[in-house]
Amino acid sequence: MPAPDRIIRMETVRARTGLSRSTIYRKIKEGTFPPQLRISIHGAGWRESDINSWVANPVTWRATNDNEAPDGKVANHDAG
């Protein structure tokens, strides 16, 4: 059984990618960065595997229909 995918928050994403908060949200809207997952009413995070994929190849990464959030809004996926 594969290890569960962790949910990471904004500060971790910023540290791993080197991007600013505004650049992350702009790239989400453009479809060139993984969208967030809603993890609570006021909280959101990213799947660690999505961020790792983006870091491995940021130039060619594109959102897929499975994880794409319309209009750059937070995707509403289950975290499990």
C-alpha contacts under 8 A as a table, 3 or more apart, distances in Angstrom:
res1	aa1	res2	aa2	distance
4	P	80	G	7.86
5	D	47	R	6.31
5	D	48	E	6.24
5	D	49	S	6.55
5	D	80	G	7.91
6	R	47	R	5.98
6	R	48	E	5.48
6	R	49	S	7.84
7	I	45	G	5.77
7	I	46	W	5.34
7	I	47	R	4.78
7	I	48	E	5.79
7	I	79	A	7.41
8	I	12	T	6.25
8	I	13	V	6.89
8	I	45	G	5.33
8	I	46	W	5.30
8	I	47	R	6.39
8	I	48	E	6.01
9	R	12	T	5.62
9	R	13	V	6.34
9	R	44	A	7.04
9	R	45	G	4.62
9	R	46	W	6.46
10	M	13	V	5.03
10	M	14	R	6.05
10	M	21	R	7.69
10	M	45	G	6.67
11	E	14	R	5.08
11	E	15	A	6.15
12	T	15	A	5.06
12	T	16	R	6.17
13	V	16	R	5.19
13	V	17	T	5.99
13	V	46	W	7.88
13	V	51	I	7.21
14	R	17	T	5.31
14	R	18	G	5.38
14	R	19	L	5.41
14	R	20	S	6.34
14	R	21	R	7.07
15	A	18	G	5.52
15	A	19	L	7.72
16	R	55	V	7.68
17	T	55	V	6.45
19	L	23	T	6.11
19	L	24	I	6.33
20	S	23	T	5.19
20	S	24	I	6.26
21	R	24	I	5.20
21	R	25	Y	6.44
22	S	25	Y	5.24
22	S	26	R	6.12
23	T	26	R	5.02
23	T	27	K	6.04
24	I	27	K	5.20
24	I	28	I	6.21
24	I	33	F	7.00
25	Y	28	I	5.03
25	Y	29	K	6.29
25	Y	72	G	7.36
26	R	29	K	5.16
26	R	30	E	6.28
26	R	72	G	7.94
27	K	30	E	4.90
27	K	31	G	6.08
27	K	32	T	5.10
27	K	33	F	5.20
28	I	31	G	5.05
28	I	32	T	5.92
28	I	33	F	4.78
28	I	34	P	6.21
28	I	35	P	5.63
28	I	72	G	5.40
29	K	32	T	7.70
29	K	70	P	7.98
29	K	71	D	5.89
29	K	72	G	3.81
29	K	73	K	7.54
30	E	33	F	7.71
30	E	72	G	7.33
31	G	34	P	7.44
31	G	62	R	6.13
31	G	63	A	5.46
31	G	68	E	7.23
31	G	72	G	7.57
32	T	58	P	7.88
32	T	61	W	6.17
32	T	62	R	5.14
32	T	63	A	6.38
33	F	54	W	6.95
33	F	58	P	7.94
33	F	61	W	7.16
33	F	62	R	6.95
33	F	63	A	6.87
34	P	46	W	7.44
34	P	50	D	6.16
34	P	51	I	6.83
34	P	54	W	7.44
34	P	62	R	8.00
34	P	63	A	6.33
34	P	67	N	7.37
34	P	68	E	7.48
35	P	46	W	7.03
35	P	63	A	8.00
35	P	67	N	6.84
35	P	68	E	6.41
35	P	69	A	6.06
35	P	72	G	7.30
35	P	73	K	7.70
35	P	74	V	6.26
35	P	75	A	6.20
36	Q	44	A	6.04
36	Q	45	G	5.28
36	Q	46	W	4.93
36	Q	47	R	7.80
36	Q	74	V	5.14
36	Q	75	A	5.74
37	L	44	A	5.37
37	L	45	G	5.36
37	L	46	W	5.77
37	L	47	R	7.55
37	L	74	V	6.01
37	L	75	A	5.15
37	L	76	N	5.71
37	L	77	H	5.73
37	L	78	D	7.60
37	L	79	A	7.23
38	R	41	I	7.40
38	R	43	G	6.15
38	R	44	A	4.37
38	R	45	G	6.65
38	R	74	V	6.38
38	R	75	A	6.51
38	R	76	N	5.48
38	R	77	H	6.81
38	R	78	D	7.96
39	I	42	H	7.97
39	I	43	G	5.48
39	I	44	A	5.02
39	I	45	G	6.73
39	I	78	D	7.91
39	I	79	A	6.96
40	S	43	G	4.80
40	S	44	A	6.71
44	A	74	V	7.61
46	W	50	D	7.09
46	W	51	I	7.10
47	R	50	D	5.30
47	R	51	I	6.65
48	E	51	I	5.23
48	E	52	N	6.12
49	S	52	N	4.96
49	S	53	S	6.12
50	D	53	S	5.15
50	D	54	W	6.28
51	I	54	W	5.01
51	I	55	V	6.09
52	N	55	V	5.11
52	N	56	A	6.13
53	S	56	A	5.13
53	S	57	N	6.52
53	S	58	P	7.86
53	S	61	W	7.67
54	W	57	N	5.36
54	W	58	P	4.79
54	W	61	W	5.88
55	V	58	P	5.59
57	N	60	T	6.03
57	N	61	W	6.18
58	P	61	W	5.25
63	A	67	N	6.38
63	A	68	E	5.25
64	T	67	N	5.61
64	T	68	E	5.62
65	N	68	E	5.28
67	N	75	A	7.15
68	E	75	A	7.06
69	A	72	G	5.60
69	A	73	K	5.63
69	A	74	V	6.16
69	A	75	A	4.90
70	P	73	K	6.01
70	P	75	A	7.87
